[in-house]
Amino acid sequence: GIFLGIVIVIISHHLTFYYFILFANIEYWILNIRNPDNIPPLNPFSGLFVVSIGTLWSLIFYGWITLPIGAFVGWFFTKYKT
């Protein structure tokens, strides 16, 4: 329960950053929404590495909030399941 809650928090941080890269690519390549500098967004394949770095920094700065909450929610649903 607690371990699964922590793992879900880490995965959700990772997916949040990766979805940001995917949506930026959809806006640029499909919807033709360009930034003022007309620079294309990060490639989704190379973005996997960059997202891992972003996840690490995010967990360092915000993990002290999200990791205990995820652990508590995991424990709560394990203890009080119906």
Secondary structure as the mmCIF struct_conf table of DSSP 4:
data_model
#
loop_
_struct_conf.conf_type_id
_struct_conf.id
_struct_conf.beg_label_comp_id
_struct_conf.beg_label_asym_id
_struct_conf.beg_label_seq_id
_struct_conf.end_label_comp_id
_struct_conf.end_label_asym_id
_struct_conf.end_label_seq_id
HELX_RH_AL_P HELX_RH_AL_P1 ILE A 2 ASN A 25
HELX_RH_PI_P HELX_RH_PI_P1 ILE A 26 ILE A 30
BEND BEND1 LEU A 31 LEU A 31
TURN_TY1_P TURN_TY1_P1 PRO A 36 ASP A 37
TURN_TY1_P TURN_TY1_P2 PRO A 44 SER A 46
HELX_RH_AL_P HELX_RH_AL_P2 GLY A 47 LYS A 79
TURN_TY1_P TURN_TY1_P3 TYR A 80 TYR A 80
#
